[in-house]
């Protein structure tokens, strides 16, 4: 009788990078990083130099690292008073695409005005579709705090978007 290991081998570093790099760049960008590619690359570099006890902990570690690096970067930019340039106006044709682009811009602007923790909770929940437990791990808070930040963030976002209408 041949006994086989039913556990799949954990993904290699290269496979992990290929599968999750773009989503981590998107996460850093949505959290307000002016250099989301650098943030994601730094998170992978830190993972590469670190030994994790659990192979399944790599993705939560990367998300938490991206959140922390973005927070630190934004704090640094505030200290040195640098401002990221406004994104270029999209070139679109047709009335519907113009309306959609304006709504998207309003949503991102309203999201950017939220307090940091509320913004993080909403981005992790609604853009990355993470569970409350995963969000809590990434933000370094309890699941109850995630619920509070998300609820308050949605309320503030709703009010801000109504005011702009």
Backbone as CSV, one residue per row, in Angstrom:
resi,resn,N_x,N_y,N_z,CA_x,CA_y,CA_z,C_x,C_y,C_z
1,UNK,0.838,-1.174,0.000,0.000,0.000,0.000,0.888,1.244,0.000
2,UNK,0.600,2.152,-0.884,1.378,3.383,-1.005,0.611,4.491,-0.304
3,UNK,1.290,5.166,0.579,0.681,6.277,1.299,1.159,7.565,0.631
4,UNK,0.208,8.401,0.260,0.555,9.681,-0.356,0.150,10.797,0.580
5,UNK,0.848,11.836,0.483,0.559,13.019,1.292,-0.629,13.735,0.667
6,UNK,-1.713,13.902,1.423,-2.909,14.541,0.883,-2.799,16.054,0.880
7,UNK,-1.854,16.581,1.604,-1.663,18.033,1.616,-0.932,18.458,0.352
8,UNK,-1.418,19.498,-0.253,-0.720,20.048,-1.414,0.506,20.802,-0.926
9,UNK,1.537,20.796,-1.721,2.735,21.557,-1.380,2.381,23.029,-1.327
10,UNK,2.942,23.754,-0.370,2.668,25.196,-0.322,3.220,25.855,-1.584
11,UNK,2.597,26.950,-1.994,3.087,27.615,-3.207,4.504,28.135,-3.008
12,UNK,5.265,28.119,-4.077,6.616,28.683,-4.010,6.505,30.193,-3.921
13,UNK,7.605,30.832,-3.597,7.615,32.292,-3.519,7.218,32.899,-4.857
14,UNK,7.726,32.344,-5.946,7.414,32.854,-7.293,5.929,32.693,-7.598
15,UNK,5.342,31.573,-7.215,3.908,31.360,-7.449,3.077,32.332,-6.615
16,UNK,3.479,32.539,-5.389,2.782,33.489,-4.517,2.852,34.901,-5.100
17,UNK,4.033,35.271,-5.585,4.209,36.592,-6.201,3.310,36.726,-7.435
18,UNK,3.337,35.737,-8.308,2.542,35.793,-9.542,1.045,35.860,-9.244
19,UNK,0.612,35.150,-8.226,-0.813,35.096,-7.919,-1.336,36.334,-7.197
20,UNK,-0.492,37.014,-6.412,-1.020,38.063,-5.531,-0.390,39.446,-5.698
21,UNK,0.612,39.601,-6.507,1.281,40.900,-6.636,0.299,41.993,-7.064
22,UNK,-0.467,41.753,-8.123,-1.367,42.793,-8.630,-2.423,43.198,-7.606
23,UNK,-2.974,42.222,-6.876,-3.985,42.579,-5.877,-3.372,43.381,-4.729
24,UNK,-2.122,43.117,-4.395,-1.461,43.895,-3.343,-1.104,45.301,-3.823
25,UNK,-0.761,45.439,-5.091,-0.542,46.780,-5.667,-1.851,47.559,-5.611
26,UNK,-2.952,46.897,-5.998,-4.268,47.546,-5.973,-4.632,47.942,-4.545
27,UNK,-4.377,47.064,-3.580,-4.658,47.375,-2.174,-3.883,48.613,-1.736
28,UNK,-2.604,48.652,-2.014,-1.790,49.811,-1.623,-2.298,51.084,-2.292
29,UNK,-2.668,50.991,-3.559,-3.186,52.159,-4.267,-4.495,52.644,-3.683
30,UNK,-5.395,51.723,-3.362,-6.682,52.110,-2.789,-6.535,52.672,-1.382
31,UNK,-5.498,52.261,-0.686,-5.250,52.811,0.647,-4.565,54.167,0.593
32,UNK,-4.194,54.614,-0.604,-3.663,55.957,-0.758,-2.177,56.062,-0.997
33,UNK,-1.494,54.951,-1.218,-0.052,55.007,-1.449,0.253,55.713,-2.762
34,UNK,1.282,56.551,-2.754,1.677,57.220,-3.982,2.581,56.322,-4.817
35,UNK,3.048,55.237,-4.238,3.943,54.301,-4.915,3.510,52.861,-4.629
36,UNK,2.303,52.471,-5.072,1.779,51.155,-4.699,2.638,49.981,-5.161
37,UNK,3.304,50.112,-6.296,4.163,49.019,-6.768,5.326,48.811,-5.805
38,UNK,5.923,49.908,-5.346,7.032,49.811,-4.400,6.580,49.189,-3.074
39,UNK,5.393,49.560,-2.627,4.859,49.019,-1.375,4.693,47.503,-1.505
40,UNK,4.079,47.053,-2.609,3.868,45.612,-2.804,5.207,44.882,-2.912
41,UNK,6.143,45.466,-3.629,7.459,44.831,-3.760,8.167,44.744,-2.414
42,UNK,8.063,45.782,-1.617,8.683,45.781,-0.291,8.049,44.710,0.599
43,UNK,6.731,44.541,0.490,6.059,43.503,1.277,6.592,42.121,0.899
44,UNK,6.761,41.877,-0.394,7.307,40.594,-0.828,8.765,40.439,-0.395
45,UNK,9.533,41.510,-0.446,10.933,41.440,-0.009,11.014,41.081,1.472
46,UNK,10.119,41.658,2.275,10.118,41.346,3.707,9.682,39.902,3.953
47,UNK,8.713,39.436,3.167,8.298,38.039,3.298,9.448,37.109,2.942
48,UNK,10.199,37.463,1.914,11.289,36.611,1.443,12.383,36.435,2.502
49,UNK,12.596,37.469,3.294,13.650,37.398,4.313,13.135,36.851,5.644
50,UNK,11.869,36.508,5.699,11.257,36.074,6.952,10.830,34.611,6.855
51,UNK,10.984,33.899,7.936,10.511,32.519,8.021,9.173,32.514,8.755
52,UNK,8.121,32.093,8.090,6.816,31.997,8.725,6.607,30.571,9.213
53,UNK,6.007,30.433,10.367,5.764,29.092,10.926,4.719,28.339,10.120
54,UNK,3.734,29.053,9.619,2.624,28.440,8.889,2.665,28.907,7.439
55,UNK,2.692,27.956,6.502,2.728,28.321,5.082,1.475,29.085,4.656
56,UNK,0.367,28.864,5.346,-0.865,29.570,5.024,-0.888,31.005,5.520
57,UNK,0.117,31.391,6.263,0.161,32.746,6.830,0.793,33.756,5.879
58,UNK,1.283,33.317,4.744,1.993,34.233,3.846,1.089,35.347,3.332
59,UNK,-0.106,35.013,2.835,-0.980,36.045,2.277,-1.460,37.030,3.344
60,UNK,-1.936,36.564,4.504,-2.288,37.542,5.549,-1.097,38.404,5.965
61,UNK,0.099,37.814,6.035,1.299,38.582,6.367,1.533,39.666,5.317
62,UNK,1.396,39.317,4.040,1.608,40.296,2.971,0.596,41.434,3.058
63,UNK,-0.682,41.097,3.289,-1.721,42.142,3.388,-1.441,43.073,4.556
64,UNK,-1.111,42.502,5.699,-0.809,43.333,6.875,0.410,44.206,6.614
65,UNK,1.414,43.656,5.952,2.619,44.426,5.638,2.297,45.572,4.691
66,UNK,1.459,45.324,3.679,1.065,46.390,2.757,0.322,47.494,3.514
67,UNK,-0.596,47.116,4.397,-1.315,48.126,5.195,-0.348,48.945,6.041
68,UNK,0.564,48.275,6.720,1.522,48.985,7.578,2.468,49.866,6.778
69,UNK,2.983,49.358,5.676,3.899,50.160,4.851,3.184,51.381,4.276
70,UNK,1.932,51.200,3.873,1.167,52.330,3.331,0.938,53.378,4.413
71,UNK,0.549,52.927,5.618,0.375,53.862,6.733,1.651,54.646,6.991
72,UNK,2.774,53.937,7.049,4.051,54.602,7.312,4.402,55.583,6.209
73,UNK,4.157,55.195,4.963,4.472,56.063,3.824,3.617,57.332,3.871
74,UNK,2.323,57.187,4.146,1.450,58.359,4.209,1.842,59.275,5.362
75,UNK,2.206,58.686,6.487,2.663,59.474,7.634,3.921,60.256,7.253
76,UNK,4.837,59.597,6.558,6.075,60.250,6.126,5.771,61.392,5.156
77,UNK,4.872,61.147,4.216,4.548,62.194,3.247,3.906,63.407,3.913
78,UNK,3.094,63.165,4.937,2.505,64.300,5.660,3.583,65.100,6.366
79,UNK,4.559,64.418,6.906,5.634,65.099,7.642,6.441,65.982,6.703
80,UNK,6.776,65.494,5.542,7.595,66.278,4.622,6.746,67.131,3.680
81,UNK,5.438,67.083,3.886,4.495,67.916,3.131,4.547,67.716,1.621
82,UNK,4.735,66.486,1.233,4.665,66.171,-0.191,3.227,65.823,-0.542
83,UNK,2.831,66.150,-1.709,1.486,65.810,-2.159,1.588,65.026,-3.453
84,UNK,0.808,63.983,-3.532,0.801,63.223,-4.781,0.015,64.017,-5.818
85,UNK,0.447,63.978,-7.066,-0.265,64.719,-8.099,-1.625,64.080,-8.379
86,UNK,-2.558,64.908,-8.809,-3.865,64.378,-9.180,-3.708,63.448,-10.367
87,UNK,-4.492,62.371,-10.386,-4.392,61.463,-11.528,-4.836,62.174,-12.807
88,UNK,-4.258,61.800,-13.935,-4.651,62.451,-15.184,-6.109,62.158,-15.516
89,UNK,-6.710,63.093,-16.163,-8.102,62.930,-16.584,-8.194,61.793,-17.595
90,UNK,-9.128,60.873,-17.386,-9.254,59.781,-18.357,-9.836,60.292,-19.678
91,UNK,-9.338,59.738,-20.754,-9.857,60.082,-22.073,-10.956,59.088,-22.387
92,UNK,-12.176,59.554,-22.432,-13.327,58.675,-22.655,-14.211,59.273,-23.731
93,UNK,-14.955,58.400,-24.347,-15.931,58.870,-25.315,-17.303,58.404,-24.867
94,UNK,-18.304,59.165,-25.199,-19.665,58.799,-24.858,-20.097,59.352,-23.522
95,UNK,-21.363,59.712,-23.468,-21.911,60.320,-22.268,-21.895,59.368,-21.068
96,UNK,-22.223,58.112,-21.282,-22.261,57.163,-20.169,-20.893,56.963,-19.534
97,UNK,-19.860,56.880,-20.335,-18.534,56.683,-19.757,-18.079,57.920,-18.996
98,UNK,-18.508,59.105,-19.407,-18.171,60.339,-18.683,-18.861,60.354,-17.329
99,UNK,-20.126,59.985,-17.315,-20.868,59.949,-16.048,-20.263,58.915,-15.111
100,UNK,-19.947,57.746,-15.647,-19.355,56.693,-14.838,-18.002,57.122,-14.275
101,UNK,-17.202,57.774,-15.085,-15.889,58.234,-14.624,-16.042,59.270,-13.516
102,UNK,-17.005,60.165,-13.634,-17.225,61.186,-12.618,-17.686,60.546,-11.300
103,UNK,-18.581,59.572,-11.390,-19.037,58.885,-10.187,-17.877,58.143,-9.513
104,UNK,-17.040,57.533,-10.310,-15.881,56.817,-9.780,-14.935,57.786,-9.081
105,UNK,-14.687,58.921,-9.689,-13.807,59.938,-9.112,-14.391,60.458,-7.790
106,UNK,-15.708,60.703,-7.769,-16.358,61.178,-6.547,-16.248,60.149,-5.427
107,UNK,-16.436,58.878,-5.774,-16.339,57.821,-4.774,-14.930,57.738,-4.201
108,UNK,-13.922,57.752,-5.062,-12.534,57.673,-4.585,-12.153,58.910,-3.775
109,UNK,-12.655,60.076,-4.177,-12.368,61.295,-3.419,-13.017,61.226,-2.032
110,UNK,-14.267,60.755,-1.986,-14.951,60.619,-0.700,-14.254,59.565,0.163
111,UNK,-13.810,58.483,-0.438,-13.089,57.445,0.279,-11.776,57.987,0.833
112,UNK,-11.098,58.817,0.063,-9.817,59.396,0.479,-9.976,60.342,1.671
113,UNK,-11.163,60.939,1.832,-11.399,61.869,2.945,-11.775,61.155,4.252
114,UNK,-12.046,59.853,4.183,-12.398,59.115,5.403,-11.179,58.978,6.307
115,UNK,-11.413,58.816,7.597,-10.288,58.505,8.495,-9.601,57.212,8.041
116,UNK,-8.321,57.108,8.328,-7.492,56.005,7.820,-8.085,54.640,8.130
117,UNK,-8.466,54.370,9.351,-8.969,53.048,9.731,-10.271,52.707,9.008
118,UNK,-11.157,53.696,8.855,-12.405,53.453,8.131,-12.124,53.146,6.666
119,UNK,-11.209,53.912,6.062,-10.841,53.689,4.662,-10.250,52.288,4.479
120,UNK,-9.349,51.911,5.375,-8.735,50.580,5.280,-9.789,49.481,5.376
121,UNK,-10.702,49.597,6.339,-11.732,48.569,6.519,-12.602,48.436,5.276
122,UNK,-12.993,49.564,4.685,-13.849,49.511,3.498,-13.114,48.973,2.280
123,UNK,-11.864,49.382,2.093,-11.086,48.900,0.943,-10.863,47.397,1.056
124,UNK,-10.470,46.942,2.236,-10.216,45.516,2.417,-11.503,44.701,2.260
125,UNK,-12.617,45.239,2.707,-13.886,44.499,2.633,-14.490,44.524,1.233
126,UNK,-14.637,45.692,0.658,-15.412,45.812,-0.579,-14.588,45.756,-1.853
127,UNK,-13.301,46.057,-1.792,-12.472,45.941,-2.993,-11.751,44.594,-3.036
128,UNK,-11.322,44.117,-1.875,-10.617,42.829,-1.848,-11.507,41.689,-1.386
129,UNK,-12.714,42.009,-0.902,-13.694,40.997,-0.492,-13.138,40.063,0.584
130,UNK,-12.449,40.645,1.566,-11.899,39.853,2.665,-12.938,39.680,3.758
131,UNK,-12.792,38.630,4.541,-13.679,38.405,5.685,-13.267,39.342,6.819
132,UNK,-14.144,39.464,7.814,-13.826,40.327,8.953,-12.559,39.850,9.670
133,UNK,-12.393,38.544,9.773,-11.205,37.991,10.425,-9.946,38.357,9.647
134,UNK,-9.988,38.234,8.313,-8.834,38.572,7.486,-8.521,40.068,7.558
135,UNK,-9.580,40.877,7.589,-9.393,42.326,7.699,-8.765,42.669,9.047
136,UNK,-9.257,42.026,10.103,-8.713,42.273,11.439,-7.229,41.930,11.488
137,UNK,-6.842,40.819,10.849,-5.431,40.443,10.813,-4.607,41.475,10.051
138,UNK,-5.131,41.920,8.913,-4.388,42.871,8.089,-4.236,44.220,8.777
139,UNK,-5.276,44.641,9.497,-5.239,45.947,10.153,-4.625,45.889,11.547
140,UNK,-4.510,44.693,12.106,-3.978,44.565,13.456,-4.962,45.004,14.523
141,UNK,-6.260,44.749,14.282,-7.305,45.114,15.244,-8.206,43.903,15.472
142,UNK,-9.177,44.032,16.360,-10.118,42.938,16.618,-11.221,42.948,15.554
143,UNK,-11.908,41.803,15.354,-13.020,41.770,14.406,-14.129,42.762,14.767
144,UNK,-14.335,42.991,16.062,-15.332,43.981,16.474,-14.957,45.384,16.019
145,UNK,-13.689,45.710,16.075,-13.229,47.017,15.597,-13.419,47.141,14.093
146,UNK,-13.217,46.030,13.388,-13.441,46.040,11.939,-14.898,46.398,11.646
147,UNK,-15.819,45.780,12.377,-17.244,46.067,12.183,-17.544,47.538,12.450
148,UNK,-16.962,48.063,13.516,-17.189,49.464,13.866,-16.635,50.400,12.794
149,UNK,-15.389,50.161,12.380,-14.776,51.019,11.362,-15.533,50.937,10.045
150,UNK,-15.950,49.739,9.650,-16.672,49.573,8.387,-18.034,50.259,8.447
151,UNK,-18.742,50.091,9.554,-20.060,50.700,9.697,-19.974,52.228,9.670
152,UNK,-19.050,52.756,10.429,-18.885,54.217,10.460,-18.396,54.739,9.105
153,UNK,-17.522,53.968,8.463,-17.018,54.369,7.154,-18.112,54.395,6.111
154,UNK,-18.972,53.370,6.094,-20.086,53.342,5.135,-21.042,54.502,5.366
155,UNK,-21.313,54.778,6.633,-22.206,55.893,6.965,-21.615,57.221,6.487
156,UNK,-20.347,57.448,6.791,-19.690,58.700,6.385,-19.583,58.794,4.868
157,UNK,-19.304,57.670,4.215,-19.201,57.650,2.756,-20.552,57.977,2.124
158,UNK,-21.625,57.399,2.672,-22.967,57.684,2.167,-23.325,59.158,2.294
159,UNK,-23.017,59.745,3.443,-23.295,61.170,3.662,-22.479,62.039,2.700
160,UNK,-21.206,61.696,2.528,-20.354,62.485,1.654,-20.833,62.427,0.213
161,UNK,-21.269,61.256,-0.225,-21.723,61.134,-1.617,-23.066,61.820,-1.830
162,UNK,-23.932,61.842,-0.797,-25.199,62.575,-0.905,-24.952,64.071,-1.020
163,UNK,-23.977,64.571,-0.245,-23.657,65.994,-0.263,-23.123,66.425,-1.618
164,UNK,-22.402,65.542,-2.289,-21.821,65.892,-3.590,-22.842,65.825,-4.720
165,UNK,-23.939,65.132,-4.507,-24.964,64.981,-5.558,-25.726,66.248,-5.809
